[in-house]
Amino acid sequence: MGRDKRNEGRGEHFTKMIRTTMETPAWRALSCTAQALYPHLKLEWRGPDANNNGKIRLSVRQASERLGVRPNTAARAFHDLQAKGFIVVTEHARLGVDGAACAPAFEITEIKLPHSNKNDGRKLYRDWRPGQDYPVHAARANNPRGINGKRKSADGSVVQFNPKK
């Protein structure tokens, strides 16, 4: 019998977990959720031929669904991966004019960037030391100064509305 050609060209999508990465102090310091999230981020990478590193997008909601955890837990996992140098935010999340949200873009530091002269990624996690976390991008609040027509009373317990004039 001949080969079954129905599945040809649709090979399985897999990711490689490198032992030397998993033996670093930074990996051992990650939470279990962050360790579980990392392969999901690497699965978003499209390979060396269509290198999209630096433009890898995975939202907190998508991550929470894939991991089966609450969104706050997934957000902490992203925070942990950034703090230990495994990922870097290259583009912030945004809400477009038409209301379509766009998740942040990430660089996986283990993987080479598309237009880099280096043969390998930056691997920031190798230089991580306990107590010396990398800076983490925190999502901006929609209303950072709290100006929305409300004012707290002097004791801070009652909220009064200011009518617009």
N, C-alpha and C positions, 0 to 999 in steps of 0.2 A: 504494500500500500504506500501511497505517496504521503508527503507531509501535509498536515492540516494547516492551510494558509489563512484561515479566518483570523487568527490572533497574531499574524505576522505584522511587525511594525508597532505593535502595542505591547512591548515588553514590560515586565514588571518594573515598577518604580521603587527603588530602594536607596538607602543612604548608608554610608560607611561611618562607623564609629571607630575612631582611632584609639588604640590602647594607650599610647603615650599621653594623649589628651586626658583620658579618663584616670590616669595615674598622677596627675598634677595636684598640688595642694588646693588650687582654686576649684577643681572639680569636686574634690572631697568636701570642700566647704559649702558647696551648693546645697540647697534644699532638695528633697526628693522630687518635689513638683518641678523645680527648675531643671533637674536632670531628666525628667520625663518630657519636658517641653522642648529641650534642645534638639532631639531627633525630628520632631515635628517641624521645627524651623528649618533644619537641614533638608527635609523633604520638599520644601518650597524652592530650593535651589534647583535650577534646571540643567546643571551639568556644565562641563568646561566648554562645550561647543556653543551653548546659548547662555553664557555666564550672566546671571542676573544678580550676582552678589552686590550688595549695596542698595538693591531695589527689592529685596525680599519683604513681602508684606504678609503679616498674620496679625489679626486684631485680637484683642483680649477676649472678646466674645467667642471668636472662632477657636482660640486656644482653650477656653474653658469648656466648650462643647467637646473638643477632641480629647481632652484629659479627663472629662467627667468631674470637674471641680467647679466651685463658685467663681464668678468673674474676679472677685477681689483676690482670691488665691492665685489665679492665673496672672493677674497684674503683679503680684509679689514675685512670681517666678520670673517674669520679664525683668523686673527690678534687680533681682538677684543675678541673672545672667549678665546684665549690664555692669553691675558693680564688680563682678569678678573678671570682666574683660572678654567674655565669650561673644557678646554682640555689642554693636554700636548703632545708635539711631542716626541715620543719614538724612532722613526727611521726617518732619513732624506730622502727626495726624492732623487732618483738617476736615472741615465740613464745607463742601462746595456750595456755590451760589444756588444751584438747583436742589440742594438738600442731600446730595449723595455724599456720604462719608467716605473717607479714604484713610485706611489704617497707616500707621507709621511704617517707614521703610527701614530695614535693618541691614547691616553688614555683619556677616558671620566672620569673625576675625581668623578663624582656622582656614578659611578658603581664600584663594587669591582673588583680588578685585579684577574686573574685566580689563581695564587699561593700565594695569600696574606693570612695572618693569621687573618686579620681584617674581621669583618662581613660586613663592608660597605666600600665605596670608600673614597678617601682622602678628597673630597669636599673642595678643595682649595678656591673656590668662597666664602665660608663663612667667610674667613679671609681677603678678599679683602676690601680695603678702598679707597675712592677717592684720587687720586694722588699717590697711591701706587700700580701701576700695576705690574703684574708678568713679568719676562723676556720673550720676544717673540723670537722664532726662526725665523730668516730671511733667506730666501733661498740664497744660495751663488751664486754669479755671475759666469758665465762660464769662464770669463776672468777677474779676479778681479783686476789685475794690469794694464790692458789695453795694454799688449804687443802683438801686432798683426801686426807689420811691418809698423804702421802708426805713424807719429809724428806731433804734432801741431807746428805751427810757433810761433815766439816770441809774437805776438799780440793775439794768440789763435784763430784766425778766419780761417786760411787756414790750411788744412790738407795736408801734403806731404807724399808720399809713399817712404819708404826706400827699395831700391832693395836689395834682398838677395844676399850675396856674397859667 
